[in-house]
Amino acid sequence: TLFPDAIAASPGPISPIDYTQDVASGAYHAVDGNAALDYALSERTGAEVYYEDSRGELGDEHRKQTLRGAGASIRRQFTRDLGLKIGYARRLGTYDVADGSRTIRNDSIDAGIDYSHALSISRHTSLAFSTGTTAISDGDTTLFRIIGHATLDRQIGRTWDAALTYSRDVGFIKTLVEPTFSDSLAMAIGGLVGRRVELRTQVAATVGHLGFDRGEAATGFDAYDGTAQMTIALSRNLAMNVTYTYYRYTFDTGAPLSGAVFRQLDRQSVQAGLQLWAPLLHRLRRPHAAR
C-alpha cells in the first residue's frame, strides 16, 4: 500500500516511521495477531490480560523479525476522572539476519495515573494522560525510560473537534534490527461543513534514535507528515473521499536499514476513493413491541 489509513478527529498512537508511505521494490511478508481479555472485578476495579504475536520477513535479504509479548494490569477508578493502573508487560523481539540472531527484551511497568478531566476554563476542553516506565535490554546493555501519552481535546461548536497529542514511547519496527526511542507530537482538527461534507486535517512530527547508543554515538531519525481529507456523503451507505498527504523521514548515516527502505524520503500523494458500509446484523422491531 502507498497510502495511510483514514485519519480520525483525535490523533491516535503515532508511529515513529510509517513504511506505508514508502515506495520501493521488494518482497515483504508479515503476519500479526493479538488477543485480550478485560474483566470487571467490581464497579471500580478491572483487570486485563493480553498476548500479541507478529512475524515479518524481507525475502530478498533473508531478514526476519519475530515479536512476542504478553502483559497483565489492574486498574482502580477513584473518581470519574482519576484512576490508578498497575501492570507488567514483556515483549521479546528476535531479529534473524545474515550474520546471526539477536533477541531484545522489553519489560514495561505500567504503574501510574490515568487522568481525564474537563479543564476548568471550559467544559468543552478536556485533558487526558497516562504514565509508565519501561526497561529494554539486549543482554549487555539495559536502558530505562519514562513513557507516557497525553491528549488535550477541544470541542468546537456542535460538530468540530480539535486535539493535541504527545507520546513518548519505545517500539519495535519491522525491517529495523534495533528498537526505537521516540517523542511524537500530533495535532488534528476536523468537523462537518454542512450535512454532507466532512473535513479532517492532521500534522505530526516524531524525533528519536535507534538502538542503545546514546549522545553523539546515537543513530537518530525524524519524521513529519501532514494530511488533509474531505469526505462527501453520497447516500446513507456511500461516501466519496479525497486525501492529500505530505510525508518526510530521514535516518542518520549508519542506521541499520534494509535495501528496501530509503534512508531519506520526501513525497506527496493524493488518494481518492469510495467508502461503502452496511450492517452485518440487523434486528427488526416486532410489530406492537413495547417501546
N, C-alpha and C positions, 0 to 999 in steps of 0.2 A: 504494500500500500504506500502511496505517496502523500497521503493527507491525514490529518489528525481527526479524531472523533469530534462530534459536535460539541461546542463549548456550552457550559452551564452559566447561570447567573452568578453563582458564587464559585470562586476557584476551588478546585479540589486538590488532592495531593499533587505536587509539582514534580515532574520527572526531571532529573538533572540533565539528561540528554535524551532527546526524542528521535530515535532512529527511523520512525515512520516518515520523517521529513527528508531522509537521505535518498540519494539516487546513486545506486552502484549495482554492479553486476556480480552475482554470486549466489550459490545455493545455501540457504539457511533454513533449518527446521527447528521448531520449538513446540513443546507440549507443556501446558500449565494446568494445575488443578489445586483446589483448596476446599476445605470443609470446616464448618464452625458450628458450635452448639452454644446457645445463650439460654441460661436458665435463671428464673427469678426465685431466689431463696426466700425472700419476703417482699413486702411492699416497697422497701427502700434498699434492699440488698440484692445484687445479682452476680452471677458468675458466668465466665465464658472460657471455652477451650477451643483451640483451632489447630489445624495442620495444613501445611502447604507443600507442594512439590512442583518443581519446574525443571525442564531439561532443554538445552539448546545446543545446536551443533552447526558449525560452519564447515560444510562438506569439503570445500576446496582446500581448506587449510588444516583439516582434522583437529579443529578446536572444539572441545565440548565443555559445557558448564552444567553442573547439577546443583540445584539449590533445594535444600530441605529445611523445614522449620516447624516448630511447634511451640505453643505457649498457653498459659492459663492466667486468668486475672479475676479478682474480686473487686467490685465497686460498691461503695456505700454513698447513698444520696442523703445529705443532711438537710438541705433545703431544695427548693425547686431549681435554684441556680448553682448551688455549690455541692460538689461531691468529691470523694477521695477514692483513688484507684490504686490497687497494689497488684502487680503482676510480674511474671517472669517469662521470657521467651528465648529460645535458642535457634539460631539459623546456621547451617553449615553450607558453605559454598565451596564446591570442588571444581577445580579447573584442570582439564586434561589437555595438554598442549604437546607439541612435537618432542620437547625435551623432558617430559615427565608430568607428574601430577602434583597439585598443590591444593591444600584444604585450608580455608579461612573460617574461623569460628566467630560468631557474633552473639554475645549474650546481652540481653536488654532487661533492665529492671525498670518496669513501668510503674514507678511509685511517685505519685504526685497529685496535683489538684486538677480537677476538671471544673471549669468555671464558665458559665454562660449567663449573662445578665444584661438587661437593657440599661444603658447609661442614663444617669440622672438628668443629663442635659436634654434628653428627648426620649420618648417611649418608642420612637421609630429607629433608634440606634442600639445595637447590641454588640457585646464583646464576648468572645468565647476563646478559651485557651486550655492547653494541656501540656504537661511537662513529664520528663523522664530522663533516665540515664542509660548509657549503653557502653559496653566494653567489646572491642574487636581485636582478635589475635590471630597471627599466622603461625604460632608455635614458638617464635623467637621474640616478637615484639607485641606488646599489648597497649592499646590506646583507649583512653576513657573519654567520653564525650557527653555533654548535656544536650539532649534533643528536645524538641517541642514544636507545637503548632499554635498559631493564634489567628483569629479571624475577626475583623471589625466589619459589621454589616449595617447598612443604612437603607431603610425603605424610603423611596421617593414617590410620593403620591400613592395611588392605588395599584399601579401596575409596573412600577420601575423599582429596581434594586441595584445597589452598588456595594461592592465588598472589597476589602483589602486583606490579603492573607500572607503571613510569614511562616516559613517552615525551615527547620534546622534538623537534618537527618543524616543517617548513614545507610547506604544501599549497595546492592549488587546489580550491575548492569551486564546483560548478555553481550558477548564479544569482547569484553574487557577482562583482564586477568587480575585486576586489583579492585578493591572496594572503593566507593566514592564517599567523600565527606563534603556536604554541600549546604549552602544557605540560599534560600529562594524567597522571592517576593513577587506577588502577583496582584493585579487589580482588575476587576471586572465590573461592567455596568451593562444593564440591559432592561428591556421592557417593551410594552406594546405601543405601537403607533397606529391608532385606530383599532378596529376589531379584528382585522385580518393580518396585520403586519407586525412582526416582532423583530427587534434589533438587539444584537449581542456583540459586545466588544471585550477583549481581554488583552492585557500586556503582562509579560512575566520576564524575570531575569534571575539567573542562577549563577553563582560563583562557587568554586570548590577546588578540591585537589584529589588525586588518585593515590592510593597506597599508603604506606606507613612512614614515608619520609616527611619531615617537617621543615619549615623555614625555607631557605633558598634552595634546598635539595628537592623540595616537593614539586610534583608534576601537576600544574594547575590546569583548569579549564573554565570556560564561561559559556553561557548560552542565553540567547534573548529571542523572544518571539512576540508577535502581535497578531491578533486575529479579529476580524470583523465579519459578522454573519447576519444576513437578512433572511427571514422565513416568511413566506406568504401562504396563508391558508387558502386552498382552492375549494375545499369542502370539509365536512366534519372529519373525514378519514384520510385526506390527501393534502399535502403541503409541498411547496417548492422552496428550496433554499439556495443561496449563493454565498460562498465563503471566500474571503481573501486572507491569505496568511503570509506573513514575513517571518523567516526563521534564520538564525545565525548561531553557530557554535565554533569554538576554537580550542584546540588542545595544545599545550606546550610541547616543545620539541622533546622527544624521548618518551612520550606517552605510549603505553603498550596497546597499540591498535592493530586490528587485523587489516588485511589488504582490501576488505570490502567496506571499510569505513574511512572516510576522508578525515584528514587532520583539521581541516577548516571547511566550513560550509556556509554559504551565504545565498539564500534563494527566496524567491517569491512565487506564490502559486494561487490559482483561482480554481475553485471547485463549484460545480452546480449539480444539484441532484433533486430527487423526489423522495419524500417521506410518506410511507403508507402504513397505517396501523389499523388493527381490528381486534376486538376482544376474543380471546381463545375460549373463555367460558362466559356464558350469558344466562342469567337467572331471570326468568319471567315471573312477574307477579300474577298470582292466581286471581281470576275474577272474584270480586267481592271480598278480597282478602282484607283483614284488619290492617289499618294504617298505623 
